[in-house]
Amino acid sequence: MTTSTNTQPVSIRPLEERDLENADRIFRLAFGTFLGFSTPESFAGDSDFIRTRWRADPTAALVAESNGAVVGSNMLTRWGSVGFFGPLTVHPSMWDRGIAKELLTPTMNIFDRWQVTHAGLFTFPHSAKHVGLYQKFGFWPRFLTMVMSKPVSERNIVAGQAIRFSQLGNSEKPDMLHECRDLTDSIYPGLDVERETRAVDDQHLGDTILAFDGSALVAFAVCHSGAGSEAGSGACYVKFGAVRPMSGAEQHFSSLLRACEQFAIERKATRLLAGVNTSRSQAYRSMLLQGFRTEIQGVVMERGKDTGYNHEGVYLIDDWR
């Protein structure tokens, strides 16, 4: 798709491997500039949000190109029946020329092709420009999402019965992915984060913590750790975590968080990061009780009237950044 912004033609096409370096550079420069960093290119340190996501699904990323140069990109994520996009970034020299809007039109087409029943994004709650743009595409702001952290220190942690996905044999992994899918489907029909579990396993970005009650899987968490992952050096980041809806879910949630902290200790991390939407008030309060404090807050914008799994009684970790 080709359009023109201020007489400069802009084309939107799938992101290719040759675009990764430029897309990553623009991602850091755009966010660093918006947030007022003295050296914008240092935004996000040695974490990686672009290459890791493209490798997880090369068909779920777009670039904007002008005069042969990449000037913006958008990363899409599909979790079964749930889809979200971001980071969506445009080079600061090209801001206010409608490029983000041009990236969003094919993004909506991809969501429609995926037939997701719940679609959304994470954005800055204080930016009227961002919120206004996304409203034009049918996304409306709802509850805040808190990206929280707690310091990690060497200590004995009672985390319950848990194993790591990486400890499973290749013949066991498909069955475990099916069990994880069954758990997330019980929270929201069609929710499936196999993409995240496989990406972490295939790209060696961290590990997935699997928590059991007897032989039954009751919770799991997909964790990134270290440089080159979405966590960055010195951190362990829970990209997604969920507890099966059941009696004792709050206790299983607390145990899952402790298991994530134990994993962080093993990876020599000093911080454990995890996001939670405040509409899941019990999960949010449980994290506060375990010592998590908010580092960043964003607002979730959702399409249509369906709130997905963002409601009371759901013990789930994510942040859609």
DRENMAR-35126 format. One record per residue (C-alpha): residue in one letter; x, y, z. Coordinates in Angstrom, 2 decimals, padded with zeros to 5 digits. Each point is the difference from the previous one (the first is absolute). Example, Ala and Ser with C-alpha at 12.3 -4.5 7.8 and 13.67 -1.06 7.14 Angstrom:
% DRENMAR-35126
{aa->A; x->012.30; y->-004.50; z->007.80}
{aa->S; x->001.37; y->003.44; z->-000.66}
% end
This chain:
% DRENMAR-35126
{aa->M; x->000.00; y->000.00; z->000.00}
{aa->T; x->001.38; y->003.41; z->-001.03}
{aa->T; x->-001.23; y->003.41; z->001.15}
{aa->S; x->001.42; y->003.52; z->000.02}
{aa->T; x->000.69; y->002.12; z->003.09}
{aa->N; x->001.08; y->003.61; z->-000.63}
{aa->T; x->000.98; y->-000.94; z->-003.61}
{aa->Q; x->002.27; y->-002.84; z->001.19}
{aa->P; x->-001.34; y->-003.38; z->-001.08}
{aa->V; x->-000.25; y->-002.53; z->002.83}
{aa->S; x->-000.44; y->-003.72; z->-000.57}
{aa->I; x->-001.04; y->-002.58; z->002.57}
{aa->R; x->001.30; y->-003.55; z->-000.37}
{aa->P; x->000.89; y->-003.03; z->002.14}
{aa->L; x->003.11; y->000.44; z->002.14}
{aa->E; x->002.90; y->-002.08; z->-001.30}
{aa->E; x->003.18; y->-001.17; z->001.67}
{aa->R; x->002.01; y->002.71; z->-001.79}
{aa->D; x->-002.19; y->002.62; z->001.72}
{aa->L; x->000.64; y->-001.12; z->003.58}
{aa->E; x->002.96; y->002.24; z->000.79}
{aa->N; x->-001.76; y->003.13; z->-001.27}
{aa->A; x->-003.29; y->-000.91; z->001.66}
{aa->D; x->001.75; y->-000.56; z->003.32}
{aa->R; x->001.89; y->003.30; z->-000.29}
{aa->I; x->-003.19; y->001.95; z->-000.75}
{aa->F; x->-001.84; y->-001.74; z->002.87}
{aa->R; x->002.65; y->001.17; z->002.48}
{aa->L; x->000.33; y->003.49; z->-001.50}
{aa->A; x->-003.77; y->000.57; z->-000.09}
{aa->F; x->-000.71; y->-001.08; z->003.58}
{aa->G; x->003.16; y->001.61; z->001.34}
{aa->T; x->-000.91; y->003.31; z->-001.65}
{aa->F; x->-003.61; y->-000.10; z->001.17}
{aa->L; x->001.06; y->-000.75; z->003.57}
{aa->G; x->002.69; y->002.68; z->000.02}
{aa->F; x->003.15; y->-002.14; z->000.22}
{aa->S; x->003.23; y->002.00; z->-000.36}
{aa->T; x->001.25; y->-002.81; z->-002.27}
{aa->P; x->-003.20; y->-001.36; z->-001.57}
{aa->E; x->001.73; y->-002.95; z->-001.67}
{aa->S; x->000.74; y->-001.44; z->003.47}
{aa->F; x->-003.69; y->-000.66; z->000.65}
{aa->A; x->-000.65; y->-003.62; z->001.10}
{aa->G; x->003.70; y->-000.70; z->000.55}
{aa->D; x->001.06; y->-003.44; z->-001.20}
{aa->S; x->-003.53; y->-001.43; z->-000.02}
{aa->D; x->-001.51; y->-000.97; z->-003.35}
{aa->F; x->-003.63; y->000.49; z->-000.97}
{aa->I; x->000.36; y->000.01; z->-003.80}
{aa->R; x->002.18; y->-002.93; z->-001.07}
{aa->T; x->-001.43; y->-002.41; z->002.56}
{aa->R; x->-003.59; y->000.73; z->-001.04}
{aa->W; x->000.78; y->-000.18; z->-003.71}
{aa->R; x->001.69; y->-003.36; z->000.46}
{aa->A; x->-003.04; y->-001.24; z->001.94}
{aa->D; x->-002.21; y->000.77; z->-003.03}
{aa->P; x->001.58; y->001.68; z->-003.05}
{aa->T; x->-003.46; y->000.43; z->-001.57}
{aa->A; x->-001.22; y->002.24; z->002.85}
{aa->A; x->002.03; y->003.18; z->-000.55}
{aa->L; x->-000.26; y->003.00; z->-002.32}
{aa->V; x->002.36; y->002.76; z->-001.11}
{aa->A; x->-000.61; y->003.42; z->-001.50}
{aa->E; x->002.47; y->000.95; z->-002.71}
{aa->S; x->000.63; y->003.41; z->-001.61}
{aa->N; x->002.51; y->000.72; z->-002.76}
{aa->G; x->001.50; y->-003.45; z->000.53}
{aa->A; x->000.55; y->000.46; z->003.75}
{aa->V; x->-001.85; y->-001.60; z->002.91}
{aa->V; x->-001.76; y->002.76; z->001.97}
{aa->G; x->-002.24; y->-002.00; z->002.33}
{aa->S; x->-001.27; y->-003.41; z->001.02}
{aa->N; x->-002.73; y->-001.81; z->001.88}
{aa->M; x->000.23; y->-003.37; z->001.73}
{aa->L; x->-003.13; y->-002.14; z->000.33}
{aa->T; x->-000.60; y->-002.82; z->002.44}
{aa->R; x->-002.59; y->-002.76; z->-000.24}
{aa->W; x->-000.88; y->-002.00; z->003.09}
{aa->G; x->-002.63; y->-002.25; z->-001.55}
{aa->S; x->-003.26; y->001.95; z->000.16}
{aa->V; x->001.77; y->003.06; z->001.42}
{aa->G; x->002.02; y->002.47; z->-002.05}
{aa->F; x->001.90; y->003.14; z->000.91}
{aa->F; x->002.53; y->002.25; z->-001.69}
{aa->G; x->003.09; y->001.94; z->000.98}
{aa->P; x->002.52; y->001.32; z->000.24}
{aa->L; x->-001.18; y->002.26; z->-002.84}
{aa->T; x->002.75; y->002.54; z->-000.67}
{aa->V; x->000.82; y->002.67; z->-002.58}
{aa->H; x->003.31; y->001.82; z->-000.40}
{aa->P; x->-000.27; y->003.37; z->001.85}
{aa->S; x->000.89; y->001.89; z->-003.19}
{aa->M; x->-003.17; y->-001.42; z->-001.55}
{aa->W; x->-002.43; y->000.61; z->002.87}
{aa->D; x->-003.37; y->001.63; z->-000.70}
{aa->R; x->-000.06; y->-001.10; z->-003.63}
{aa->G; x->-002.63; y->-002.73; z->000.34}
{aa->I; x->002.41; y->-002.93; z->-000.17}
{aa->A; x->-001.31; y->-001.66; z->003.17}
{aa->K; x->-003.51; y->000.17; z->-001.47}
{aa->E; x->001.26; y->-001.64; z->-003.21}
{aa->L; x->001.54; y->-002.82; z->002.04}
{aa->L; x->-003.27; y->-000.55; z->001.86}
{aa->T; x->-002.19; y->-000.63; z->-003.06}
{aa->P; x->001.77; y->-003.27; z->-000.99}
{aa->T; x->000.30; y->-000.85; z->003.70}
{aa->M; x->-003.80; y->-000.09; z->000.23}
{aa->N; x->-000.12; y->-002.13; z->-003.13}
{aa->I; x->002.35; y->-002.52; z->001.61}
{aa->F; x->-002.15; y->-000.13; z->003.16}
{aa->D; x->-003.05; y->-000.64; z->-002.19}
{aa->R; x->001.84; y->-002.76; z->-001.87}
{aa->W; x->001.02; y->-001.58; z->003.31}
{aa->Q; x->-003.66; y->000.21; z->001.12}
{aa->V; x->000.98; y->001.09; z->003.50}
{aa->T; x->-002.95; y->000.53; z->002.31}
{aa->H; x->001.87; y->002.41; z->002.26}
{aa->A; x->002.47; y->002.63; z->-001.21}
{aa->G; x->001.86; y->002.72; z->001.83}
{aa->L; x->003.17; y->001.92; z->000.77}
{aa->F; x->002.00; y->001.64; z->002.79}
{aa->T; x->000.71; y->003.73; z->-000.25}
{aa->F; x->000.91; y->003.09; z->002.01}
{aa->P; x->-003.00; y->001.16; z->002.05}
{aa->H; x->001.23; y->003.61; z->000.00}
{aa->S; x->000.30; y->000.28; z->-003.79}
{aa->A; x->-003.20; y->001.37; z->-001.54}
{aa->K; x->001.59; y->-000.38; z->-003.44}
{aa->H; x->000.54; y->-003.73; z->000.36}
{aa->V; x->-003.41; y->-000.64; z->001.56}
{aa->G; x->-001.73; y->002.10; z->-002.66}
{aa->L; x->001.72; y->-001.86; z->-002.84}
{aa->Y; x->-000.95; y->-003.43; z->001.28}
{aa->Q; x->-003.60; y->001.06; z->000.63}
{aa->K; x->-000.30; y->000.66; z->-003.75}
{aa->F; x->000.52; y->-003.74; z->-000.47}
{aa->G; x->-002.59; y->-001.03; z->002.58}
{aa->F; x->002.25; y->-000.41; z->003.05}
{aa->W; x->-001.18; y->001.55; z->003.25}
{aa->P; x->001.92; y->000.57; z->003.25}
{aa->R; x->-000.98; y->-002.08; z->003.01}
{aa->F; x->001.97; y->-000.99; z->003.07}
{aa->L; x->003.64; y->000.77; z->000.75}
{aa->T; x->002.67; y->-002.66; z->-000.29}
{aa->M; x->002.80; y->000.14; z->002.55}
{aa->V; x->003.46; y->-001.23; z->-001.00}
{aa->M; x->001.38; y->-000.90; z->003.40}
{aa->S; x->003.29; y->-001.17; z->001.44}
{aa->K; x->001.49; y->-001.30; z->003.21}
{aa->P; x->003.61; y->-000.45; z->001.06}
{aa->V; x->001.32; y->-003.54; z->-000.03}
{aa->S; x->002.33; y->-001.20; z->002.70}
{aa->E; x->001.50; y->-003.35; z->000.92}
{aa->R; x->-002.36; y->-001.66; z->002.47}
{aa->N; x->-001.92; y->-003.19; z->000.47}
{aa->I; x->-003.27; y->000.11; z->-001.93}
{aa->V; x->-002.77; y->-002.56; z->000.41}
{aa->A; x->-001.51; y->-000.06; z->-003.48}
{aa->G; x->-001.96; y->-003.24; z->-000.09}
{aa->Q; x->000.27; y->-002.74; z->-002.60}
{aa->A; x->001.39; y->001.47; z->-003.24}
{aa->I; x->002.13; y->-001.07; z->-002.95}
{aa->R; x->001.42; y->001.79; z->-003.04}
{aa->F; x->-001.13; y->-000.48; z->-003.59}
{aa->S; x->003.65; y->-000.38; z->-001.01}
{aa->Q; x->000.24; y->-003.09; z->002.24}
{aa->L; x->-002.55; y->-001.86; z->-002.11}
{aa->G; x->000.98; y->-002.34; z->-002.80}
{aa->N; x->-000.89; y->000.93; z->-003.57}
{aa->S; x->-002.72; y->-002.66; z->000.00}
{aa->E; x->-001.53; y->001.46; z->003.18}
{aa->K; x->-000.15; y->003.64; z->-001.07}
{aa->P; x->-003.01; y->-000.22; z->-002.37}
{aa->D; x->-002.13; y->-001.57; z->002.74}
{aa->M; x->001.06; y->002.70; z->002.46}
{aa->L; x->-000.85; y->002.73; z->-002.50}
{aa->H; x->-003.43; y->-001.60; z->-000.30}
{aa->E; x->-000.41; y->000.11; z->003.79}
{aa->C; x->001.00; y->003.67; z->000.06}
{aa->R; x->-002.52; y->000.70; z->-002.76}
{aa->D; x->-002.71; y->-001.77; z->001.97}
{aa->L; x->000.81; y->002.17; z->003.02}
{aa->T; x->-000.10; y->003.30; z->-001.91}
{aa->D; x->-003.16; y->-001.04; z->-001.86}
{aa->S; x->-001.69; y->-000.42; z->003.38}
{aa->I; x->000.77; y->003.69; z->000.68}
{aa->Y; x->-001.06; y->001.37; z->-003.40}
{aa->P; x->-001.21; y->-002.17; z->-002.91}
{aa->G; x->002.73; y->-000.47; z->-002.56}
{aa->L; x->002.77; y->001.74; z->001.99}
{aa->D; x->003.24; y->-001.79; z->-000.89}
{aa->V; x->003.57; y->001.19; z->000.67}
{aa->E; x->001.82; y->-002.88; z->-001.67}
{aa->R; x->001.80; y->002.62; z->-002.11}
{aa->E; x->001.60; y->001.46; z->003.12}
{aa->T; x->000.96; y->-003.34; z->001.51}
{aa->R; x->001.56; y->-001.19; z->-003.24}
{aa->A; x->001.83; y->003.30; z->-000.58}
{aa->V; x->001.61; y->-000.14; z->003.44}
{aa->D; x->000.97; y->-003.64; z->-000.48}
{aa->D; x->001.21; y->000.27; z->-003.60}
{aa->Q; x->001.88; y->003.28; z->000.44}
{aa->H; x->001.33; y->-000.81; z->003.51}
{aa->L; x->-001.51; y->003.19; z->001.41}
{aa->G; x->-000.81; y->-001.46; z->003.43}
{aa->D; x->-002.38; y->-002.79; z->000.97}
{aa->T; x->-003.62; y->-000.84; z->000.75}
{aa->I; x->-000.86; y->-000.89; z->003.59}
{aa->L; x->-002.60; y->-002.78; z->000.35}
{aa->A; x->-001.75; y->-000.31; z->003.37}
{aa->F; x->-001.97; y->-003.08; z->001.05}
{aa->D; x->-002.40; y->-001.16; z->002.66}
{aa->G; x->000.67; y->-003.70; z->000.01}
{aa->S; x->000.06; y->-000.95; z->-003.68}
{aa->A; x->-002.22; y->002.90; z->-001.12}
{aa->L; x->001.43; y->003.13; z->-001.59}
{aa->V; x->-001.46; y->002.91; z->001.98}
{aa->A; x->002.17; y->002.91; z->-001.15}
{aa->F; x->002.86; y->000.93; z->-002.30}
{aa->A; x->002.14; y->003.03; z->-000.78}
{aa->V; x->002.04; y->000.87; z->-003.09}
{aa->C; x->003.15; y->001.77; z->001.21}
{aa->H; x->002.67; y->001.97; z->-001.88}
{aa->S; x->003.38; y->000.54; z->001.62}
{aa->G; x->003.21; y->001.78; z->-000.85}
{aa->A; x->001.46; y->001.96; z->-002.91}
{aa->G; x->-001.57; y->-000.57; z->-003.40}
{aa->S; x->-003.39; y->-000.88; z->001.48}
{aa->E; x->-002.85; y->002.35; z->000.88}
{aa->A; x->001.37; y->000.12; z->003.56}
{aa->G; x->003.50; y->001.38; z->-000.58}
{aa->S; x->003.05; y->-000.43; z->002.20}
{aa->G; x->-000.60; y->-000.55; z->003.69}
{aa->A; x->-003.73; y->-000.58; z->-000.38}
{aa->C; x->-002.51; y->-002.82; z->-000.27}
{aa->Y; x->-003.26; y->000.98; z->-001.75}
{aa->V; x->-003.24; y->-001.98; z->000.22}
{aa->K; x->-001.37; y->000.51; z->-003.53}
{aa->F; x->-003.10; y->-002.04; z->000.82}
{aa->G; x->-001.24; y->-001.91; z->003.01}
{aa->A; x->-003.35; y->-001.56; z->000.81}
{aa->V; x->-001.78; y->-002.10; z->002.61}
{aa->R; x->-002.85; y->-002.37; z->-000.78}
{aa->P; x->-003.33; y->001.32; z->001.36}
{aa->M; x->-000.61; y->-002.21; z->003.01}
{aa->S; x->-000.24; y->-000.07; z->003.77}
{aa->G; x->003.32; y->001.11; z->001.42}
{aa->A; x->000.94; y->002.09; z->-003.07}
{aa->E; x->001.42; y->002.79; z->002.15}
{aa->Q; x->002.35; y->-002.41; z->001.79}
{aa->H; x->001.10; y->-001.49; z->-003.31}
{aa->F; x->000.64; y->003.52; z->-001.35}
{aa->S; x->002.20; y->000.85; z->002.99}
{aa->S; x->001.85; y->-003.28; z->-000.42}
{aa->L; x->000.51; y->000.68; z->-003.72}
{aa->L; x->001.51; y->003.41; z->000.75}
{aa->R; x->002.37; y->-001.59; z->002.52}
{aa->A; x->001.03; y->-002.57; z->-002.60}
{aa->C; x->000.74; y->002.84; z->-002.43}
{aa->E; x->002.10; y->001.68; z->002.67}
{aa->Q; x->001.90; y->-003.23; z->000.58}
{aa->F; x->000.68; y->-000.18; z->-003.74}
{aa->A; x->001.20; y->003.62; z->000.08}
{aa->I; x->002.43; y->-000.86; z->002.82}
{aa->E; x->001.38; y->-002.90; z->-002.01}
{aa->R; x->000.52; y->002.33; z->-002.98}
{aa->K; x->001.88; y->002.50; z->002.20}
{aa->A; x->-002.65; y->002.66; z->-000.57}
{aa->T; x->-000.39; y->002.84; z->002.48}
{aa->R; x->-003.55; y->001.00; z->-001.06}
{aa->L; x->-003.16; y->-001.93; z->-000.76}
{aa->L; x->-002.38; y->001.81; z->-002.40}
{aa->A; x->-003.65; y->-000.79; z->-000.68}
{aa->G; x->-003.04; y->001.89; z->-001.28}
{aa->V; x->-003.61; y->-000.21; z->001.11}
{aa->N; x->-003.15; y->001.80; z->-001.07}
{aa->T; x->-001.74; y->001.63; z->002.95}
{aa->S; x->-003.36; y->-001.42; z->-001.10}
{aa->R; x->001.42; y->-003.27; z->001.35}
{aa->S; x->-000.07; y->001.56; z->003.43}
{aa->Q; x->000.68; y->-003.15; z->002.02}
{aa->A; x->003.14; y->-000.76; z->-002.02}
{aa->Y; x->001.15; y->003.63; z->000.28}
{aa->R; x->-000.47; y->000.05; z->003.77}
{aa->S; x->001.74; y->-003.34; z->000.37}
{aa->M; x->003.05; y->001.35; z->-001.81}
{aa->L; x->000.08; y->003.06; z->002.24}
{aa->L; x->-000.08; y->-002.29; z->003.04}
{aa->Q; x->002.99; y->-001.91; z->-001.38}
{aa->G; x->002.05; y->003.18; z->-000.23}
{aa->F; x->-000.51; y->001.08; z->-003.62}
{aa->R; x->-000.08; y->003.74; z->-000.69}
{aa->T; x->-000.99; y->001.81; z->-003.18}
{aa->E; x->002.78; y->001.18; z->-002.33}
{aa->I; x->-002.11; y->000.91; z->-003.05}
{aa->Q; x->-003.73; y->000.38; z->-000.46}
{aa->G; x->-001.85; y->-000.12; z->-003.29}
{aa->V; x->-003.58; y->-000.19; z->-001.09}
{aa->V; x->-001.49; y->-002.95; z->-001.83}
{aa->M; x->-002.12; y->000.92; z->-003.00}
{aa->E; x->-002.39; y->-002.68; z->-001.23}
{aa->R; x->-002.12; y->-000.37; z->-003.13}
{aa->G; x->-003.74; y->-000.47; z->000.38}
{aa->K; x->-001.87; y->-000.79; z->003.19}
{aa->D; x->001.78; y->-003.26; z->000.86}
{aa->T; x->002.38; y->000.46; z->002.93}
{aa->G; x->001.64; y->-003.36; z->-000.63}
{aa->Y; x->001.64; y->-001.33; z->003.15}
{aa->N; x->000.35; y->003.45; z->001.59}
{aa->H; x->-002.46; y->-000.39; z->002.84}
{aa->E; x->-000.39; y->-000.99; z->003.64}
{aa->G; x->001.02; y->-003.48; z->001.08}
{aa->V; x->002.68; y->-000.54; z->-002.67}
{aa->Y; x->003.54; y->-000.69; z->001.24}
{aa->L; x->002.04; y->000.84; z->-003.08}
{aa->I; x->003.21; y->001.92; z->-000.76}
{aa->D; x->000.62; y->001.92; z->-003.22}
{aa->D; x->000.41; y->003.58; z->-001.19}
{aa->W; x->-000.40; y->000.13; z->-003.85}
{aa->R; x->003.02; y->002.27; z->-000.50}
% end
